[in-house]
Structure formats: structure tokens, C-alpha cells
């Protein structure tokens, strides 16, 4: 978008919902916030490097610059030729423009009192904006510091701009249709022409957008308008059945790329008491290359003979892919009036993500998955071992201990050997190791002395592996045992050092 005579900068407002709510589409697009990059801001000229186009941002006094964009007045004596341009890189629905002068902490005193707006959807064809009454000049600032916001009525759909708004996701860049006609109703002239269309207007309207995409749909009574002071019928574009002998009007829609279309929504008037009804049938053709596909999609809405309420009619398009659509809307009465058209589409079937970014993304995902799997395996492994240890602890410690004297053979301190279980009842003790169903080890010639019967508090019987003839061993109270270290594990349990 080119804005003539701006001394400070500006921020725009747009929309992305298919059925546009102009009142809520007022989001800054990034001149102040920085989403708009410096390389996307250009100008016809600059006074100095410190007042280059990149400094034309609202509410920002960059320390590297002088707080604004300033054109070179000497090279452009006609101020209307100077412009600041911002490339948004995609289509936006623009509803508001804001401007501000150069204050620079009191050092500056420049501002734009008036300016004009030009915009483009393809970077080649430029259109001058004007309001609903045909006025092009916008009132700007009266001082060097206040931000002045101006609503754009009608809004514009463009790429090379920067004001406030939101992204235009319809992808519609132009529609072509017969211009609306004039109705005489009770001595009153009612005009149904597309008065804000920004394309060519020869035999047909072509290569532009207008009232059917301005985000405002008409009232139930077409004689009244949302816009104060406008003529009767202003909100609608309408046609008379007598002017179209084939019984339908044909509309063409061109899009920014091939899309997968799910539906089209058309806002229609239905005041049948005045000879106006919504369309009887819609037939849509699709084109992705040079030729139109032979199989169209047809839809007949339910006939409403009761309510004269204006309404949106949704025409399903069956997920057909196309970059252009041709629709024929058939008359159901003398007049047919439309005030808004919106398309719903899915993913772009030809869109490809940059391969390098894809590889980076896949690598990150693989790394994250590997880390998560490693953590899960560690957690599960710890849980399994914890359960095994709990099970071992439960089986070993309730049972009796046998004292074995290894001092003769290895010079070690006496140790404790936890025996295999014979009973889980606390009032009884095991009778001897042989009862466990296995013979004592043969690496030492040892006789196992049977354990003595236990009393209420089981004591521990001393067993000597190498003094088989010594039967004078005495009981040792369990509560006086003090374990210092674990020496190992064997067939019959753990070996603990005293």
C-alpha cells in the first residue's frame, strides 16, 4: 500500500473470518510491535538515513533514527507523490489506518495533515481508495505527537499495506459479475449497483472486489442501510430477471492459489412481498488450470414462503480443488439481491513446506521421542526392580537367622546367614537346613547341627562348618546382634558381617 504525505508512520486494521465482523477486526499488524520487518517497509525517498522508511513506525522513537520517516522534499516537490509502502506478504482485510507526526522529544514538528491511500493485491495493479461517497483524501494529524485513527469505509483487501486488522483467509482476490440494476419502487429510485467496486467496470465488473466482500451484510428491508445517509438499496447488489433471459446471473471468483473448497456462503434478501427472493439454484464450476471442469456442483436451497428475513445460504462445494470458481445463480422471482459472499476452504493441496525446515522439525521430534522413550524405560526398570526388592524383603526377613562360624577357615568375623523359609508362622522356627530340600555345600566338610526348638522369642543357634565335633555351642540373643556390613548373597539368602 502507498500512503502519500505521511511524515511519521502508520498501523492498519484487517479481518480473517469468512463472514467479516468489521467492528472486531481492528488488530495492529506489526508496525509498532515489530512483526513487520524493516525490509518490508519502503518509501519513494528519504530525507536522510536517520529518517528512512524503517523508522516510520507508530509510538517508536528508535535511538538509531530521528523518530519518523521523512521524504526528501527537494526531490519530490509535489507532496502527493511521496509515499510510504509496506508489504504484508499476504492478503489482509483493512479497516483502519493510524498516523502520527514526528515529535522526537520536542525536536521535531512534522506531521501529515491529509493523505491518500493506494493499495494492491498483486504488487502490480494499484487502486486508489475512496470512501462510500467517493472522497479520497483522509484527514490526518493536527500535531506531532497524537495518534489519529481513521476508519476505512469501505474496508480494503490488500497485501501492500500496514494499518490495523487481520489476515484475509478467503484467498479471494477478485470477482466478476454484471453490475447491479435500478429498481423503481412506489415512486422511489432504489440503486443496487456495487458502488465501491475497485476493479474495471466496462460491460461487466471485473478484476476487483467491492460490496460483496466489505464485511457488511444488508438488512431485512433493503430500503434501509447500515450506513447513515446512504441511498435506498445501498447494502445490496441486485439484478432483475427480465434482463437475463437465461434465468440466471453468472459470477466468476479468482483466488490467490489452488484451494480445497468446502462451501460458499451467500447473504440474500428474501422480501418476496416486494418481488425479491433468494436464489432458486446455484451451479458452480471449478478450474485449476486453463479449462473448466465438466462436472459442476449444484444445490437447491429450501424454499421459504413464510419468513422475509435476510439470511446466509450455505452452498456445499464438496471439497473440490480450484484456483477459480464460476457460479450460476438462478432467479426464483423478479429480483435477486446479494450483500455478501464468503468462501470456506481447507488446506492448500499444492503447498509445500521448506525441506530444510522440515528436516529440522523431524530431527527435533525424533530427539524428543528418543528422550521420552529413554525416560519411560528407566522409570519402568526402576519400578520392576523395586517390586522385586520388595518381594525379596518380604520373603527373607520374617524368617530365622543361622549363625555360622567362619573364623577357623578364613579368619573372618562371625557372619549371619538368612536361611530358606520353612514356615511363616512367628511362633515356630525352622528345624534345620536339610529340611529346605537341598544338601549343604560340599566345598567344606561340615555337619549341620540341628537348630534347637524356639521359645516365644526365637533365638539364633550357632553352627560351625569346620568344628563338627563341637556341640557345646550356645544360643545367642537375637536382639544383641549388630550388623556392620553385607558380605554377599548365597543360595540361602544374604550374608551379613558383625
Secondary structure, DSSP 4 states (H G I P E B T S, - for coil): -EEET-SS-EEEE---SSS--GGG---B-STTTS-S-GGGEEES--SSGGG-GGG--TT---TTS-SS----TTT--SGGG-EEEE--SS-EEEEEEEE--B-TTTT--B--SEE-EEEESSSS-EEE---TTS---EE--SSSS--EEEEEEEEEEESS--SEEEE-TT-EEEEEEPPP-EEEETTEEEE---TT--SEESSSEEEE--GGGSS----SSTTS-SSTTPPTTTT-EEEEGGG-TTSEEEEEEEEEEEEEEEEEEEEE---GGGTB---SEEEEEEESSSS--S--EEE-PPP-SS----EEEEEEEEEEEEEEEEEEEE-SSSEEEEEEEEEEE---TT----HHHHHHHHHHHHHHHHHHHHHHHHHHHHHHHHHHHHHHHHHHTTS-EEEEE-HHHH-PPPEEEEPPPS---TT-----GGGGSSPPPSSS---PPPPPPP-SS--B-EEESS-TT------B-GGG----EEEEEETTEEEEE-
